[in-house]
Protein backbone atom coordinates (compact mmCIF):
# COMPACT_ATOMS: atom_id res chain seq x y z
CA UNK A 1 0.00 0.00 0.00
CA UNK A 2 1.03 3.58 -0.55
CA UNK A 3 1.03 6.35 2.05
CA UNK A 4 1.85 9.94 1.16
CA UNK A 5 2.62 12.47 3.90
CA UNK A 6 2.55 16.17 3.04
CA UNK A 7 3.30 19.12 5.30
CA UNK A 8 1.30 22.28 4.62
CA UNK A 9 2.85 25.29 2.89
CA UNK A 10 4.08 28.43 4.64
CA UNK A 11 1.40 30.06 6.80
CA UNK A 12 1.00 33.54 8.20
CA UNK A 13 2.40 33.92 11.72
CA UNK A 14 0.02 33.54 14.64
CA UNK A 15 -0.50 37.17 15.57
CA UNK A 16 -4.16 38.11 15.49
CA UNK A 17 -5.86 34.81 14.74
CA UNK A 18 -5.98 31.49 16.54
CA UNK A 19 -3.58 28.86 15.22
CA UNK A 20 -6.32 26.81 13.56
CA UNK A 21 -7.30 29.77 11.34
CA UNK A 22 -3.82 30.65 10.07
CA UNK A 23 -3.93 30.78 6.27
CA UNK A 24 -1.20 30.18 3.72
CA UNK A 25 0.94 33.10 2.62
CA UNK A 26 1.43 33.83 -1.06
CA UNK A 27 4.64 31.80 -0.85
CA UNK A 28 2.72 28.99 0.89
CA UNK A 29 0.21 28.87 -1.97
CA UNK A 30 3.09 28.68 -4.46
CA UNK A 31 4.75 25.89 -2.45
CA UNK A 32 1.53 23.88 -2.25
CA UNK A 33 0.89 24.29 -5.96
CA UNK A 34 4.46 23.24 -6.79
CA UNK A 35 4.22 20.15 -4.59
CA UNK A 36 0.88 19.07 -6.04
CA UNK A 37 2.19 19.49 -9.59
CA UNK A 38 5.29 17.45 -8.79
CA UNK A 39 3.71 14.52 -6.98
CA UNK A 40 0.42 14.04 -8.82
CA UNK A 41 2.06 11.55 -11.20
CA UNK A 42 3.57 9.56 -8.30
CA UNK A 43 0.36 8.86 -6.42
CA UNK A 44 -3.17 7.64 -7.05
CA UNK A 45 -4.90 8.38 -3.75
CA UNK A 46 -8.14 6.64 -2.87
CA UNK A 47 -8.70 9.07 0.00
CA UNK A 48 -7.28 12.33 1.29
CA UNK A 49 -6.88 12.73 5.03
CA UNK A 50 -6.46 16.31 6.19
CA UNK A 51 -6.13 18.25 9.40
CA UNK A 52 -9.01 20.59 10.26
CA UNK A 53 -6.62 23.58 10.33
CA UNK A 54 -6.98 26.11 7.50
CA UNK A 55 -3.39 25.95 6.22
CA UNK A 56 -3.62 22.17 5.72
CA UNK A 57 -7.01 22.48 4.01
CA UNK A 58 -5.60 25.12 1.65
CA UNK A 59 -2.59 22.94 0.83
CA UNK A 60 -4.89 19.99 0.11
CA UNK A 61 -6.91 22.11 -2.34
CA UNK A 62 -3.97 22.08 -4.76
CA UNK A 63 -3.81 18.26 -4.71
CA UNK A 64 -7.56 18.13 -5.25
CA UNK A 65 -7.18 19.95 -8.57
CA UNK A 66 -5.50 16.77 -9.86
CA UNK A 67 -7.85 14.38 -8.04
CA UNK A 68 -11.26 16.12 -7.89
CA UNK A 69 -13.25 12.94 -7.21
CA UNK A 70 -11.15 11.59 -4.33
CA UNK A 71 -13.04 11.73 -1.02
CA UNK A 72 -11.68 13.81 1.87
CA UNK A 73 -11.69 12.77 5.51
CA UNK A 74 -10.95 15.44 8.11
CA UNK A 75 -8.91 13.93 10.94
CA UNK A 76 -8.66 15.63 14.30
CA UNK A 77 -5.65 13.46 15.28
CA UNK A 78 -3.06 15.04 12.94
CA UNK A 79 -2.79 18.58 14.28
CA UNK A 80 0.67 19.98 15.20
CA UNK A 81 0.60 18.90 18.84
CA UNK A 82 -1.06 15.50 18.33
CA UNK A 83 0.50 12.16 19.19
CA UNK A 84 1.97 10.48 16.09
CA UNK A 85 1.30 7.01 17.54
CA UNK A 86 -2.41 7.83 17.76
CA UNK A 87 -2.37 9.22 14.22
CA UNK A 88 -0.71 6.09 12.82
CA UNK A 89 -3.15 3.86 14.68
CA UNK A 90 -6.06 5.88 13.26
CA UNK A 91 -4.65 5.68 9.71
CA UNK A 92 -4.01 1.95 10.02
CA UNK A 93 -7.75 1.30 10.29
CA UNK A 94 -8.65 3.01 7.02
CA UNK A 95 -9.78 0.55 4.32
CA UNK A 96 -7.70 2.02 1.49
CA UNK A 97 -4.57 0.97 -0.40
CA UNK A 98 -3.47 4.54 -1.20
CA UNK A 99 -3.82 7.33 1.35
CA UNK A 100 -2.55 10.92 1.08
CA UNK A 101 -2.30 12.87 4.34
CA UNK A 102 -1.88 16.65 4.63
CA UNK A 103 -0.93 17.83 8.10
CA UNK A 104 1.70 19.59 10.22
CA UNK A 105 5.10 19.52 11.87
CA UNK A 106 5.80 17.98 14.35
CA UNK A 107 3.26 15.20 13.99
CA UNK A 108 4.18 14.43 10.38
CA UNK A 109 7.89 13.95 11.15
CA UNK A 110 7.16 11.85 14.21
CA UNK A 111 4.85 9.70 12.09
CA UNK A 112 7.73 9.08 9.68
CA UNK A 113 10.07 8.34 12.56
CA UNK A 114 7.70 5.61 13.75
CA UNK A 115 6.95 4.23 10.28
CA UNK A 116 10.62 3.97 9.29
CA UNK A 117 12.07 3.34 12.77
CA UNK A 118 14.69 5.97 11.97
CA UNK A 119 15.69 9.25 13.64
CA UNK A 120 13.43 12.31 13.45
CA UNK A 121 13.83 14.27 10.19
CA UNK A 122 11.86 17.50 9.99
CA UNK A 123 9.71 18.14 6.91
CA UNK A 124 10.25 21.34 4.95
CA UNK A 125 7.24 23.52 4.16
CA UNK A 126 4.97 21.74 1.64
CA UNK A 127 7.34 18.77 1.52
CA UNK A 128 5.87 15.45 0.40
CA UNK A 129 7.21 11.98 1.15
CA UNK A 130 5.79 8.77 -0.29
CA UNK A 131 6.03 5.38 1.45
CA UNK A 132 5.29 1.78 0.56
CA UNK A 133 4.30 -0.83 3.11
CA UNK A 134 2.13 -3.93 3.48
CA UNK A 135 0.26 -2.29 6.37
CA UNK A 136 0.60 1.00 8.21
CA UNK A 137 2.60 0.04 11.31
CA UNK A 138 5.83 0.86 13.10
CA UNK A 139 8.96 -0.08 11.20
CA UNK A 140 7.23 -1.52 8.13
CA UNK A 141 7.51 1.40 5.71
CA UNK A 142 10.05 2.30 3.06
CA UNK A 143 10.27 5.85 1.73
CA UNK A 144 10.17 5.66 -2.05
CA UNK A 145 9.98 9.32 -3.11
CA UNK A 146 10.39 12.79 -1.69
CA UNK A 147 9.73 16.28 -2.99
CA UNK A 148 10.69 19.66 -1.51
CA UNK A 149 9.36 22.74 -3.30
CA UNK A 150 11.85 25.40 -4.34
CA UNK A 151 9.50 28.35 -3.70
trRosetta pair geometry for C-beta under 8 A, 3 or more apart (Angstrom, degrees):
i j d omega theta_ij theta_ji phi_ij phi_ji
1 96 7.7 115 -153 115 125 61
1 97 4.6 -134 -119 -158 91 60
1 98 6.7 -154 -167 -67 76 47
1 99 7.7 26 162 5 114 92
1 132 7.2 154 76 -153 37 57
1 133 6.1 -32 60 73 84 67
1 134 7.0 74 11 -170 90 15
1 135 7.1 60 24 -96 129 30
1 136 7.3 -68 86 -43 135 82
2 43 6.5 179 138 -130 141 84
2 44 7.8 86 55 47 148 72
2 97 7.0 49 23 144 76 69
2 98 4.5 12 61 -117 104 82
2 99 7.4 177 96 30 63 56
2 130 6.5 -14 -166 -170 102 99
2 131 7.1 147 -156 79 52 51
2 132 6.0 -27 -98 -98 65 67
3 91 7.3 65 -128 164 129 139
3 98 7.9 -163 -73 -147 36 43
3 99 5.4 -5 -117 65 71 95
3 100 8.0 158 -165 -88 44 35
3 101 7.1 4 -174 0 89 110
3 115 7.6 -130 78 -134 147 154
3 130 7.4 157 84 -157 46 51
3 131 4.6 -16 63 62 94 104
3 132 8.0 178 22 -81 75 21
3 133 6.8 -6 4 25 115 110
3 136 6.2 98 -65 -97 145 109
3 141 6.9 -58 45 -122 126 131
4 39 7.0 123 -151 168 140 141
4 42 7.8 124 -99 105 129 110
4 43 5.2 -18 -49 -100 147 148
4 45 6.8 -82 28 -78 127 110
4 98 7.9 27 -6 -176 101 80
4 99 7.1 -163 30 99 72 51
4 100 4.2 -11 65 -116 117 76
4 101 6.7 174 89 24 60 66
4 128 6.2 -4 -175 -169 102 104
4 129 7.3 165 -153 84 56 41
4 130 5.0 -19 -102 -104 82 76
4 131 7.5 -177 -79 21 34 72
5 101 5.3 -14 -111 66 61 106
5 103 7.4 -47 -158 35 86 100
5 108 5.3 147 173 -158 120 101
5 111 6.4 173 -112 89 148 131
5 112 6.5 -135 51 -63 162 99
5 123 7.5 -119 126 -88 109 147
5 128 7.1 162 85 -151 47 54
5 129 5.2 -9 59 59 95 90
5 131 7.3 31 -3 -4 101 112
6 35 6.6 122 -144 152 119 143
6 39 7.9 -150 -87 42 120 164
6 59 6.6 -175 131 143 120 128
6 63 7.4 -174 9 -52 171 140
6 100 6.8 20 -4 -180 116 92
6 101 6.7 175 27 89 74 53
6 102 4.7 -25 76 -105 108 72
6 103 7.6 121 76 22 59 56
6 108 7.8 -93 81 -134 20 146
6 126 7.1 -8 -175 -160 95 47
6 127 7.2 -175 -145 93 55 42
6 128 4.5 -13 -99 -100 87 85
6 129 8.0 179 -76 22 46 58
7 102 7.9 123 -130 -156 7 62
7 103 7.0 -48 -112 80 51 54
7 104 6.6 75 -142 -129 82 23
7 105 6.0 23 -132 -40 132 81
7 108 5.3 -155 -80 54 88 165
7 123 4.0 153 -26 118 138 136
7 124 7.1 170 58 82 138 36
7 125 6.4 -115 110 -135 116 29
7 126 6.3 -95 85 -54 78 13
7 127 5.3 27 31 46 109 79
7 128 8.0 -145 20 -70 64 46
8 11 6.6 26 122 -44 125 110
8 24 7.2 -135 170 -84 104 101
8 28 7.3 12 152 -164 85 116
8 32 7.3 -16 -162 -86 58 113
8 51 7.8 -74 -43 41 124 127
8 53 7.7 -88 -39 94 160 112
8 55 4.4 90 161 134 153 97
8 56 4.7 -97 -70 -87 125 56
8 58 7.4 71 -152 63 112 86
8 59 4.2 -150 -130 -23 71 147
8 102 6.4 83 -73 173 75 95
8 103 7.3 -89 -26 128 93 13
8 104 6.3 -11 11 -88 110 68
8 125 7.4 -40 101 -155 52 74
8 126 6.8 -30 151 -79 24 62
9 24 5.0 39 82 -132 112 121
9 25 7.7 -128 130 44 103 73
9 27 7.3 -172 169 115 111 64
9 28 3.3 130 124 -167 107 72
9 29 6.5 170 98 -46 161 20
9 30 7.6 146 -154 57 145 50
9 31 3.9 151 -128 74 109 115
9 32 4.1 -87 -31 -42 131 92
9 35 7.6 -157 -71 6 98 129
9 55 7.0 -139 60 -176 66 96
9 58 7.5 -82 41 102 109 104
9 59 5.2 165 -1 -96 87 104
9 125 5.5 62 -150 167 42 101
9 126 4.2 23 -88 -63 73 112
9 149 7.8 -6 -111 35 97 151
10 24 6.6 89 79 -153 56 75
10 25 4.9 -39 110 34 104 112
10 27 4.9 1 52 95 141 103
10 28 3.7 -132 62 -72 65 89
10 31 6.1 107 1 8 88 144
10 125 4.9 20 -58 -163 72 156
10 126 7.5 -51 -16 -21 65 105
11 22 4.4 70 164 138 129 113
11 23 6.5 162 -146 94 87 22
11 24 5.7 -69 -99 -97 63 41
11 25 6.6 150 -148 -17 14 82
11 28 5.8 75 -66 -91 42 161
11 55 4.1 -48 -85 -101 127 145
12 15 7.6 -77 149 13 100 100
12 17 7.8 60 92 37 122 124
12 22 5.4 -152 62 -160 80 88
12 23 5.9 28 8 60 113 69
12 24 7.7 101 -17 151 77 7
12 25 5.6 130 -65 -69 67 85
13 22 7.7 -100 131 -134 8 128
14 17 6.8 -109 -141 72 64 68
14 18 7.5 -7 -146 -175 108 20
14 19 5.3 -20 -103 -88 136 71
14 22 5.9 -69 -81 -73 75 130
17 21 4.4 -106 167 85 123 116
17 22 6.1 159 89 -74 119 60
18 21 5.3 78 63 13 78 104
18 22 7.9 -117 101 -32 43 79
19 22 5.9 -31 -159 -10 41 115
19 53 7.1 -43 134 -130 80 126
19 80 7.6 -84 164 19 139 135
20 52 6.8 -7 -155 108 115 92
20 53 4.8 -121 -141 -114 62 81
20 54 6.7 104 154 -7 54 87
20 79 7.9 -35 -98 -132 93 127
21 53 7.9 -108 -44 -155 22 73
21 54 5.4 50 -149 -10 34 137
22 53 7.3 0 48 179 84 109
22 54 6.2 178 68 60 40 113
22 55 5.5 -13 99 -38 86 117
23 28 8.0 163 140 75 59 146
23 54 5.3 -57 -87 130 63 131
23 55 6.3 161 -144 -80 21 73
23 58 6.3 83 -154 -32 75 156
24 28 3.2 -147 -163 105 92 127
24 29 5.1 127 121 -54 132 69
24 32 6.6 -51 -124 -12 159 134
24 55 5.5 125 -60 -134 72 79
24 58 4.7 -140 -7 106 119 145
24 59 6.9 137 -71 -59 134 76
25 28 4.5 106 43 1 67 103
25 29 7.3 -124 95 -3 41 82
26 29 5.8 -49 -154 31 33 112
26 30 6.6 33 148 -17 63 105
27 30 5.5 -55 -151 37 35 113
27 31 6.2 39 150 -22 68 104
27 151 5.8 170 -163 146 77 106
28 31 5.5 -49 -145 34 32 114
28 32 6.3 31 156 -18 65 105
28 55 6.9 -65 178 -149 149 102
28 58 7.5 54 129 106 116 129
28 59 7.6 -80 168 -78 97 92
28 125 6.9 -95 -113 175 78 128
28 126 7.2 163 -153 -49 61 118
29 32 5.9 -55 -147 37 29 110
29 33 6.3 29 155 -18 64 109
29 58 7.2 -69 -95 157 78 119
29 62 7.9 150 -162 -62 61 127
30 33 5.8 -57 -147 38 29 111
30 34 6.2 30 155 -20 64 109
30 149 7.6 153 122 164 75 143
30 151 4.1 -175 118 -155 113 160
31 34 5.7 -58 -148 37 28 111
31 35 6.3 27 156 -18 65 107
31 125 5.5 -18 179 125 166 102
31 126 3.6 173 147 2 109 155
31 149 4.3 158 -146 73 72 155
31 151 4.7 -141 -74 68 67 121
32 35 5.8 -54 -147 36 30 111
32 36 6.3 30 156 -18 64 107
32 58 6.8 -141 -37 125 175 80
32 59 4.3 -143 -118 -130 126 68
32 61 7.7 46 145 59 141 80
32 62 4.4 154 140 5 97 147
32 126 5.3 -132 -75 -118 51 125
32 149 8.0 -63 -38 -39 20 159
33 36 5.9 -55 -147 37 29 110
33 37 6.3 28 156 -18 64 109
33 62 4.9 -137 -90 -134 50 138
34 37 5.9 -57 -148 38 28 111
34 38 6.3 24 156 -18 63 111
34 126 7.0 79 63 134 95 145
34 149 4.0 105 90 -130 130 116
34 150 6.9 -130 179 33 158 71
34 151 5.5 175 -8 -12 149 118
35 38 5.8 -61 -147 37 29 109
35 39 6.1 -3 169 3 68 114
35 59 7.7 2 61 -166 137 100
35 62 7.2 91 66 101 86 138
35 63 8.0 -41 107 -67 95 92
35 126 4.5 -150 -31 165 139 102
35 127 7.3 -156 -110 -110 131 12
35 128 5.3 133 -168 -20 113 116
35 147 6.0 142 -134 109 75 121
35 149 5.2 -76 -54 -52 83 113
36 39 6.7 -72 -136 47 22 90
36 40 6.0 38 169 -49 64 106
36 62 3.8 -151 -20 134 150 100
36 63 4.7 -146 -117 -77 107 53
36 65 6.7 73 152 45 148 104
36 66 6.1 179 173 -6 101 123
37 40 6.5 -39 -137 4 20 114
37 62 8.0 -62 -28 167 72 113
38 42 8.0 6 134 -5 66 119
38 128 7.5 172 85 39 111 132
38 147 4.7 156 117 -157 139 154
38 149 7.5 -165 -1 -87 140 76
39 42 4.9 -60 -160 36 66 118
39 43 5.9 21 155 3 96 111
39 63 7.9 -27 78 -111 111 101
39 128 4.9 -50 -57 97 155 161
39 130 7.2 165 -148 -51 117 119
39 145 7.5 145 -123 120 95 131
39 147 5.5 -141 -61 18 101 149
40 43 6.9 -75 -139 49 27 86
40 63 7.2 172 -87 -140 92 67
40 66 3.9 -103 -132 -164 138 167
40 67 7.4 -166 -139 -31 99 94
42 130 5.8 -126 145 -48 130 161
42 145 5.4 -118 -152 75 148 167
43 98 6.6 151 -170 -176 86 121
43 100 6.0 83 162 -76 154 119
43 130 6.4 -152 -72 -111 104 127
44 98 5.6 19 83 134 68 172
45 48 6.0 63 141 -67 150 68
45 63 7.8 34 15 164 145 126
45 67 6.0 44 53 -167 102 172
45 70 5.3 54 97 -148 100 154
45 98 5.1 -148 -119 129 38 101
45 99 6.5 59 -142 -140 94 15
45 100 4.0 -58 -93 -6 143 111
46 70 6.9 174 178 -140 15 100
46 96 4.2 -171 78 -152 127 116
46 97 6.3 80 -8 47 141 68
46 98 4.9 115 -5 61 90 85
46 99 7.0 -43 52 -74 86 54
47 70 6.4 178 -106 177 23 95
47 71 5.4 -26 -120 74 80 90
47 72 7.5 147 -170 -100 71 23
47 73 6.0 16 175 -2 119 110
47 94 6.6 -132 62 -179 150 135
47 96 4.9 -129 12 -62 114 165
47 98 7.9 148 26 92 65 63
47 99 5.7 -16 68 -118 92 75
47 100 7.6 -172 94 33 47 71
48 60 5.9 110 172 -153 141 120
48 63 6.7 144 -108 101 134 132
48 64 7.2 -54 -29 -76 163 90
48 67 7.5 146 -47 94 116 131
48 70 5.6 94 -19 122 96 117
48 71 7.2 -160 30 100 77 43
48 72 4.6 -23 72 -110 107 73
48 73 7.1 174 88 25 54 66
48 100 5.2 -30 -111 75 69 98
48 101 7.7 151 -166 -91 56 29
48 102 6.9 2 -173 1 103 105
49 72 7.8 156 -89 -161 23 58
49 73 5.1 -21 -107 71 71 98
49 74 8.0 142 -160 -108 56 14
49 75 5.1 20 -176 -12 102 128
49 78 7.1 99 138 0 107 155
49 91 6.9 -131 21 -106 174 95
49 94 7.5 -101 -64 -72 132 159
49 99 6.1 13 -4 -177 115 106
49 100 7.2 174 25 87 71 45
49 101 4.6 -20 71 -107 104 77
49 102 7.5 173 88 23 54 62
49 103 8.0 -15 114 -46 90 106
50 56 5.3 159 -172 138 91 110
50 57 6.0 101 153 -91 139 58
50 60 4.7 -30 -99 -59 141 153
50 72 6.1 -14 12 -166 118 105
50 73 7.4 151 23 79 69 48
50 74 5.8 -40 75 -109 83 60
50 75 7.0 147 66 22 28 83
50 78 7.9 -137 173 74 19 133
50 101 7.4 172 -78 -158 41 50
50 102 4.7 -1 -114 59 85 100
50 103 7.3 180 -150 -68 43 67
51 56 3.9 79 52 44 102 167
51 57 7.6 -108 79 -42 69 71
51 74 7.5 23 155 -157 12 75
51 75 6.7 -52 -91 69 43 77
51 78 4.9 -120 -80 93 90 93
51 79 5.5 123 -148 -87 120 59
51 102 6.8 -108 11 104 84 71
51 103 4.6 109 -38 -120 115 73
51 104 6.1 26 -39 -16 165 101
52 56 7.7 50 49 61 16 125
52 57 7.5 9 -165 -50 28 114
52 74 5.2 67 -81 -177 80 118
52 75 7.8 -144 -31 69 80 34
52 76 6.0 8 -12 -95 124 71
52 79 7.3 -31 40 -76 86 107
53 56 5.0 80 70 12 86 106
53 57 7.0 -162 93 -9 41 91
53 79 6.3 112 -29 -123 119 91
53 80 7.9 30 -25 -20 161 92
53 104 7.0 32 44 -51 146 130
54 57 5.6 -61 -147 38 33 112
54 58 6.1 30 158 -19 70 106
55 58 5.8 -51 -144 36 31 111
55 59 6.5 34 154 -20 62 105
55 104 7.9 80 83 -89 116 102
56 59 5.6 -53 -149 35 33 112
56 60 6.3 37 152 -21 65 105
56 102 4.9 147 -169 127 90 97
56 103 5.8 10 -120 -110 139 32
56 104 6.5 -79 -67 -49 119 87
57 60 5.7 -53 -150 34 31 115
57 61 6.8 45 149 -34 61 97
57 102 8.0 143 -74 101 24 132
58 61 5.6 -38 -156 13 36 120
59 62 6.4 -52 -173 23 40 108
59 63 7.6 32 140 -8 66 102
59 102 5.2 -180 93 -168 113 133
59 126 6.5 -163 -135 -109 121 85
60 63 5.6 -58 -159 38 48 110
60 64 6.1 50 147 -26 76 105
60 72 7.0 90 162 -126 145 127
60 102 4.5 -156 -70 32 92 160
61 64 5.4 -53 -147 33 34 117
61 65 7.2 49 152 -33 61 90
62 65 6.0 -36 -162 10 37 113
63 66 6.2 -64 -170 39 45 104
63 67 6.3 -15 152 32 79 109
63 100 6.5 -164 176 134 156 151
63 102 7.2 -159 9 -58 142 133
64 67 6.0 -82 -131 69 38 73
64 68 6.0 74 169 -101 78 50
64 70 7.2 -137 -120 53 72 100
64 72 7.6 -23 -91 -64 124 124
65 68 7.0 12 -139 -66 22 89
67 70 4.1 9 148 -4 115 125
70 100 8.0 32 148 33 154 119
73 94 7.7 -164 35 -114 163 127
75 78 5.0 51 98 7 115 110
75 87 7.5 94 143 -135 136 86
75 90 6.4 128 -153 132 127 144
75 101 7.9 -32 32 -136 142 101
75 103 7.9 -47 72 -84 113 119
76 79 7.0 -12 -171 -24 51 110
77 82 5.3 143 -178 -169 49 148
77 83 7.7 -49 -169 55 92 73
77 86 5.3 -126 -164 123 123 106
77 87 4.9 175 130 -92 101 69
77 90 5.0 130 62 -11 154 159
78 82 5.9 -105 -100 56 14 150
78 87 5.0 95 -87 -126 79 126
78 101 6.6 -137 -142 -174 163 117
78 103 3.9 -90 153 -111 114 143
78 104 7.1 143 148 23 75 84
78 107 5.6 170 -157 121 58 149
78 108 7.7 59 -169 -68 101 75
79 82 4.9 107 51 -25 69 110
79 103 7.4 -123 -84 -159 20 103
79 104 6.3 12 -171 29 36 137
79 107 6.9 106 81 -16 28 149
80 104 4.1 -73 -79 123 73 143
80 105 6.6 15 -132 86 92 48
80 106 6.4 70 -171 16 73 67
80 107 6.2 -157 -142 -8 23 103
81 106 7.8 48 -97 40 35 99
81 107 7.6 -15 44 -50 10 107
82 86 6.5 -106 171 68 98 119
82 87 5.9 96 123 -53 123 112
82 107 5.0 24 64 -96 89 139
83 86 4.2 74 81 7 104 110
83 87 6.9 -178 93 -11 54 85
83 107 7.8 37 69 -120 7 100
84 87 5.3 -53 -146 37 38 115
84 88 6.2 38 156 -19 70 103
84 107 5.3 168 -80 -156 81 66
84 110 3.5 -150 -33 111 150 107
84 111 4.5 -151 -153 -66 109 60
84 113 7.3 61 118 50 166 99
84 114 5.7 172 128 -8 120 132
85 88 5.9 -53 -147 36 29 109
85 89 6.4 31 153 -19 63 106
85 114 6.5 164 -87 -103 66 158
86 89 5.7 -54 -148 37 31 113
86 90 6.3 33 152 -21 65 106
87 90 5.7 -54 -149 35 30 112
87 91 6.3 27 154 -15 65 107
87 103 7.8 24 -146 -95 147 176
87 107 5.9 101 -25 -179 158 117
87 111 5.7 -68 92 -89 128 117
88 91 5.7 -55 -145 40 32 110
88 92 6.1 40 154 -30 65 106
88 111 5.8 160 -63 -138 97 88
88 114 5.7 -104 -40 100 158 143
88 115 6.9 -171 -116 -65 130 88
88 136 6.1 -161 -167 153 81 106
88 137 7.4 114 161 -114 118 29
88 138 7.3 80 140 -60 159 72
89 92 5.7 -53 -149 27 29 117
89 93 7.3 24 156 -18 59 103
90 93 6.4 -66 -167 29 31 107
90 94 7.9 41 142 -35 61 95
91 94 5.8 -40 -164 4 47 116
91 99 6.5 153 -160 122 105 163
91 101 7.0 -41 -104 -71 134 138
91 136 5.2 -91 112 139 103 165
92 135 6.6 52 -146 167 97 94
92 136 4.2 -144 -94 80 75 104
92 137 6.3 70 -113 -69 135 71
94 99 6.0 89 90 -89 148 140
96 99 5.2 117 89 -65 126 90
99 136 7.9 -20 37 -61 141 140
101 108 7.6 174 113 -114 115 97
103 107 5.8 -67 138 83 133 118
103 108 5.2 166 81 -65 102 103
104 107 5.8 58 74 33 79 103
104 108 6.2 179 80 -15 27 106
105 108 6.0 -64 -83 39 45 102
105 109 5.9 25 -129 -6 80 113
105 122 6.2 23 -126 -151 131 89
105 123 5.9 -157 -76 50 97 94
106 109 5.7 -63 -163 45 59 106
106 110 5.7 54 143 -20 86 109
106 122 8.0 -59 -121 -115 73 84
107 110 5.8 -62 -145 42 31 109
107 111 6.2 39 155 -27 67 103
108 111 5.6 -49 -150 29 30 115
108 112 6.8 30 152 -15 61 101
108 123 5.3 -25 103 -2 126 145
109 112 5.6 -49 -151 35 37 111
109 113 6.4 44 148 -25 65 102
109 120 5.6 62 148 -162 113 85
109 121 6.2 -151 -149 76 106 45
109 122 5.3 -36 -92 -111 154 38
109 123 5.5 -149 -66 -13 93 87
110 113 5.2 -45 -146 31 38 118
110 114 6.6 37 155 -16 65 101
110 120 6.8 -14 -88 -114 58 104
111 114 6.0 -58 -155 37 31 108
111 115 6.2 26 153 -17 67 111
112 115 5.6 -58 -140 41 33 110
112 116 5.8 6 170 3 71 114
112 118 7.7 -42 141 58 86 100
112 121 6.7 -67 102 52 138 92
112 123 7.8 133 -6 -56 142 103
112 129 6.5 29 -101 83 133 154
112 131 7.9 -175 -121 -59 82 136
112 143 7.6 28 -150 -73 112 121
113 116 6.7 -68 -137 50 18 92
113 117 7.7 62 165 -101 52 16
113 118 6.4 -119 -135 72 56 58
113 119 6.8 -44 -126 159 102 18
113 120 4.9 -20 -80 -86 135 62
113 121 7.6 160 -74 14 84 67
114 117 7.3 13 -169 -70 27 55
114 138 5.0 -74 175 -111 86 86
114 139 7.8 -77 166 -33 53 59
115 131 6.2 -16 150 -146 144 167
115 133 7.2 -109 -166 -50 105 152
115 136 7.3 -48 -113 -155 108 72
115 137 7.9 115 -122 85 65 25
115 138 6.9 -111 -95 -120 28 37
115 139 7.4 -162 176 -31 26 19
115 140 7.2 -71 -163 54 67 63
115 141 3.9 2 165 23 104 139
116 131 7.8 -125 -65 -118 92 129
116 139 7.3 29 156 -114 13 39
116 141 5.6 -70 -73 77 62 99
116 142 7.7 98 -114 -104 88 30
116 143 6.5 -13 -88 -26 130 100
117 138 6.4 83 -66 172 97 82
117 139 4.0 27 -31 -99 130 85
118 121 7.4 -3 112 -13 111 110
123 127 4.4 -158 -172 62 89 125
123 129 7.3 -116 -109 -12 109 116
124 127 4.2 103 55 -46 78 123
124 148 4.8 50 51 -138 143 110
124 149 7.7 -156 114 39 120 70
125 149 7.4 -64 97 50 80 110
126 148 7.9 111 88 -152 77 48
126 149 4.9 -3 94 8 125 128
126 151 7.8 11 49 55 149 109
127 146 7.2 -4 -177 -171 101 89
127 147 6.8 173 -154 89 58 54
127 148 4.9 -12 -108 -103 97 73
127 149 7.4 -132 -78 6 51 75
128 145 7.9 -3 115 113 95 95
128 146 7.1 171 92 -151 57 44
128 147 4.8 7 54 52 97 98
129 143 5.6 -42 -178 -138 110 115
129 145 7.2 170 -154 91 45 55
129 146 4.9 -3 -108 -107 77 83
129 147 7.9 -165 -72 24 43 60
130 143 7.0 109 75 -159 48 65
130 144 5.2 -56 101 62 97 93
130 145 4.2 16 40 53 118 95
130 146 7.3 -144 19 -65 73 44
131 141 4.2 -2 -177 -170 132 120
131 142 6.4 146 -155 71 75 37
131 143 5.4 -47 -94 -96 78 51
131 144 6.5 145 -118 4 23 87
132 141 7.0 143 70 -153 35 68
132 142 5.4 -21 59 60 87 94
132 144 5.3 57 -11 -36 104 130
133 136 6.3 109 86 -85 138 44
133 137 7.4 -174 164 33 140 70
133 140 4.7 91 -153 121 119 93
133 141 4.2 -56 -60 -96 127 66
133 142 6.9 155 -70 14 73 68
134 140 6.3 -82 38 172 86 128
135 140 6.3 8 64 109 69 160
136 140 7.7 176 -144 70 15 120
136 141 7.6 21 -127 -65 57 113
137 140 4.8 46 68 11 87 132
143 146 6.5 23 169 -53 123 104
